[in-house]
Amino acid sequence: MKTRLLPADAPGAVEEAATALEKGELVAFPTDTVYGLAAGHGHLRKLYIAKDRPKDKRIPILLSDAANLEASAMVTPAARALAARFWPGPLTIVLVAPRRGTIAFRVPANDVARRLIAASGGGLPVTSANRSGMPDSTTAQEVVAQLDGRVAIVLDGGPTGGTMSSTIVDCTTDQITVLREGSITRAQLEEALLGVETYS
């Protein structure tokens, strides 16, 4: 399979990518941090194979809109407050999803990403578009350099401009825990959670 590079702003490009996902193919696209790699529903295993990703590492879910979180997980007051303050944006919120266990969720601040996710049902399993252990991809060309032949389509939306990873916050319990501090700082999180929950 030869990877196809499609300009993200070309007419029908996002819809073509959504159709590829529906057919079980992998698609890479820009987010507000780095390029992401998505699989359609029921084809999660292909993500692990394409990236050589360890099987014990869970795949986050990217949502097209914060409103979709309520239907996807058990949302705590703290998670709701953080989503309202920082989504769309570089904040990943870990919650418990019924029958699926602990899952990380995010709404990216990128129009191409949200359009593709919306066209695919409002939520997609997405991981960084690179081989495991290799540098993240911030351009479509970097994605092709690492994953050519492993991905059906790369939506080229130009450089992402992302210089830091998303901040990850565990909101599965009343005690909020910062798992990784990225572009959103602890101080910003603390301010958003004033009067809602404590965190560590």
C-alpha positions as CSV (number, residue, x, y, z in Angstrom):
1,M,0.0,0.0,0.0
2,K,1.3,3.4,-0.9
3,T,0.5,6.2,1.5
4,R,-1.5,9.1,-0.1
5,L,-0.8,12.7,0.9
6,L,-3.9,14.8,0.6
7,P,-4.1,18.6,1.2
8,A,-6.5,18.9,4.2
9,D,-8.2,21.9,2.6
10,A,-8.9,20.2,-0.7
11,P,-12.6,19.7,-1.5
12,G,-13.8,16.3,-0.2
13,A,-10.4,15.5,1.5
14,V,-11.8,15.1,5.0
15,E,-14.8,13.1,3.8
16,E,-12.4,10.8,1.8
17,A,-10.4,10.3,4.9
18,A,-13.5,9.5,7.0
19,T,-14.5,6.9,4.3
20,A,-11.1,5.3,4.5
21,L,-11.4,5.0,8.3
22,E,-14.8,3.4,7.9
23,K,-13.2,0.8,5.5
24,G,-10.7,-0.1,8.2
25,E,-7.8,1.9,6.9
26,L,-5.5,4.2,9.0
27,V,-5.5,8.0,8.6
28,A,-3.0,10.6,9.9
29,F,-4.0,14.2,10.4
30,P,-2.9,17.4,12.1
31,T,-3.8,18.3,15.7
32,D,-2.9,21.3,17.8
33,T,0.1,19.4,19.2
34,V,1.5,16.9,16.7
35,Y,0.1,14.8,13.9
36,G,-2.2,12.0,15.0
37,L,-2.9,8.5,13.7
38,A,-6.4,7.2,13.8
39,A,-8.2,3.9,13.2
40,G,-11.8,3.4,12.6
41,H,-14.0,1.7,15.1
42,G,-13.2,-2.0,15.4
43,H,-9.7,-1.6,13.9
44,L,-7.7,-0.6,16.9
45,R,-5.2,-3.5,16.4
46,K,-4.0,-1.9,13.2
47,L,-2.7,1.2,15.1
48,Y,-0.5,-1.0,17.3
49,I,0.9,-2.8,14.3
50,A,1.6,0.3,12.2
51,K,3.4,2.0,15.1
52,D,5.1,-1.1,16.6
53,R,3.4,0.0,19.7
54,P,3.5,-2.1,22.9
55,K,0.2,-3.8,23.4
56,D,-0.1,-2.7,27.1
57,K,-0.2,1.0,26.2
58,R,-3.8,2.2,25.8
59,I,-4.9,4.5,22.9
60,P,-6.5,7.8,23.8
61,I,-9.8,8.9,22.3
62,L,-10.1,12.2,20.6
63,L,-13.5,13.9,20.5
64,S,-14.9,16.4,18.1
65,D,-16.7,18.3,20.8
66,A,-16.6,18.4,24.6
67,A,-20.3,17.5,24.7
68,N,-19.4,14.1,23.5
69,L,-17.6,13.3,26.7
70,E,-20.8,12.8,28.7
71,A,-21.8,9.9,26.5
72,S,-18.3,8.4,26.6
73,A,-17.3,8.2,30.2
74,M,-18.3,8.7,33.9
75,V,-17.6,12.5,34.1
76,T,-16.6,13.9,37.4
77,P,-17.2,17.6,38.4
78,A,-13.5,18.3,38.1
79,A,-13.3,16.8,34.7
80,R,-16.3,18.8,33.6
81,A,-14.7,22.0,34.9
82,L,-11.4,21.3,33.2
83,A,-13.1,20.5,29.9
84,A,-15.1,23.7,30.0
85,R,-11.9,25.7,30.6
86,F,-9.4,24.0,28.4
87,W,-11.2,22.3,25.5
88,P,-10.6,22.5,22.6
89,G,-6.9,22.4,23.6
90,P,-3.9,20.5,24.8
91,L,-5.4,18.9,27.9
92,T,-6.0,15.1,28.2
93,I,-8.5,13.9,30.8
94,V,-8.4,10.4,32.1
95,L,-11.7,9.0,33.1
96,V,-13.5,5.6,33.6
97,A,-15.5,4.5,30.6
98,P,-18.3,1.9,31.1
99,R,-17.2,-1.6,30.0
100,R,-13.9,-0.2,28.7
101,G,-12.0,0.8,31.8
102,T,-9.7,3.8,32.1
103,I,-9.4,5.9,29.0
104,A,-7.8,9.2,28.1
105,F,-9.9,11.8,26.3
106,R,-9.1,15.1,24.5
107,V,-10.7,17.6,22.1
108,P,-8.0,19.0,19.9
109,A,-7.9,22.7,18.9
110,N,-7.6,21.9,15.2
111,D,-10.5,22.3,12.8
112,V,-9.3,19.6,10.4
113,A,-9.0,17.1,13.3
114,R,-12.4,17.9,14.7
115,R,-14.1,17.8,11.3
116,L,-12.7,14.3,10.6
117,I,-13.6,13.1,14.1
118,A,-17.1,14.5,13.7
119,A,-17.5,12.7,10.3
120,S,-16.5,9.5,12.0
121,G,-19.1,9.5,14.7
122,G,-17.7,12.1,17.2
123,G,-14.9,10.1,18.7
124,L,-11.8,8.2,17.4
125,P,-8.9,6.3,18.9
126,V,-5.9,8.4,18.1
127,T,-2.2,8.2,18.9
128,S,0.8,10.1,17.7
129,A,1.7,9.5,14.0
130,N,5.2,8.1,14.5
131,R,6.9,4.8,15.0
132,S,7.1,3.9,18.7
133,G,10.3,5.3,20.2
134,M,10.8,7.8,17.3
135,P,10.3,11.5,17.3
136,D,6.7,12.9,17.0
137,S,5.7,14.2,13.6
138,T,4.8,17.9,13.3
139,T,4.4,17.8,9.5
140,A,2.8,15.5,7.0
141,Q,6.1,14.8,5.4
142,E,7.5,13.6,8.7
143,V,4.5,11.2,9.0
144,V,5.2,9.8,5.5
145,A,8.9,9.4,6.3
146,Q,8.1,7.2,9.3
147,L,4.9,5.4,8.2
148,D,4.8,5.3,4.4
149,G,3.0,2.1,3.4
150,R,1.5,1.6,6.8
151,V,-1.1,4.4,6.5
152,A,-3.6,4.9,3.8
153,I,-4.0,8.7,3.9
154,V,-2.2,11.6,5.5
155,L,-4.2,14.8,5.6
156,D,-1.6,17.6,5.1
157,G,-2.6,20.6,7.1
158,G,0.9,22.1,7.3
159,P,3.1,22.2,10.3
160,T,1.2,21.8,13.6
161,G,3.2,24.3,15.5
162,G,3.0,22.1,18.6
163,T,6.1,22.3,20.7
164,M,4.9,20.6,23.8
165,S,2.7,17.5,24.6
166,S,-0.7,17.8,26.1
167,T,-1.0,17.9,29.9
168,I,-2.6,14.7,31.2
169,V,-4.8,14.8,34.3
170,D,-6.3,11.7,36.0
171,C,-9.9,12.5,37.0
172,T,-11.0,9.0,37.8
173,T,-11.3,9.7,41.6
174,D,-12.0,12.7,43.8
175,Q,-8.2,13.2,44.1
176,I,-7.1,14.9,40.9
177,T,-3.6,13.8,39.8
178,V,-1.4,15.5,37.2
179,L,0.2,12.6,35.3
180,R,2.1,14.8,32.9
181,E,2.6,18.5,32.8
182,G,2.7,19.8,29.3
183,S,1.7,23.2,27.8
184,I,-1.1,23.7,30.4
185,T,0.6,24.2,33.8
186,R,-0.3,23.1,37.3
187,A,-1.0,26.7,38.2
188,Q,-3.6,26.9,35.4
189,L,-5.2,23.7,36.4
190,E,-5.3,24.8,40.1
191,E,-7.0,28.0,39.1
192,A,-9.6,26.2,37.0
193,L,-10.4,23.8,39.9
194,L,-10.8,26.4,42.6
195,G,-13.9,25.4,44.5
196,V,-14.4,22.2,42.6
197,E,-11.9,19.5,43.7
198,T,-8.4,19.1,45.1
199,Y,-5.6,17.6,43.1
200,S,-2.0,16.4,43.7
